[in-house]
Amino acid sequence: MPVLTKLPDAEIARYYESAAVEGVEGRELSGTVYVNPSRSWKDDYKSVIVQFFDGFHDPGLDMRCH
């Protein structure tokens, strides 16, 4: 999930790493935050990628999961 923000790096990481996101099989997923150290094309914004990994389960017939 790409995000543009003006928030401080520590606040961004703290929020997303503690966010309650439920995976396909109901278990809670932990988030990983990657902050681009250089500024975005938009003044005073920085780009951030937030990643939640939900793996290690049978994808069944859902081709998006293969």
Backbone hydrogen bonds, N-H to C=O, Kabsch-Sander energy under -0.5 kcal/mol:
donor,donor_aa,acceptor,acceptor_aa,energy
3,V,48,V,-2.6
5,T,46,K,-1.9
12,I,8,P,-2.0
13,A,9,D,-2.5
14,R,10,A,-2.4
15,Y,11,E,-2.1
16,Y,12,I,-2.3
17,E,13,A,-2.5
18,S,14,R,-0.8
18,S,15,Y,-0.6
19,A,16,Y,-0.5
21,V,19,A,-1.0
21,V,29,L,-0.7
23,G,27,R,-3.0
26,G,23,G,-1.6
29,L,21,V,-3.2
32,T,51,Q,-2.3
34,Y,49,I,-2.8
36,N,34,Y,-0.5
36,N,47,S,-2.7
40,S,45,Y,-3.1
45,Y,42,K,-2.0
46,K,5,T,-2.5
47,S,38,S,-0.5
48,V,3,V,-2.7
49,I,34,Y,-2.7
50,V,1,M,-2.1
51,Q,32,T,-2.9
53,F,30,S,-0.7
54,D,52,F,-0.5
62,D,59,P,-1.8
63,M,61,L,-1.0
65,C,62,D,-1.7
66,H,63,M,-1.3
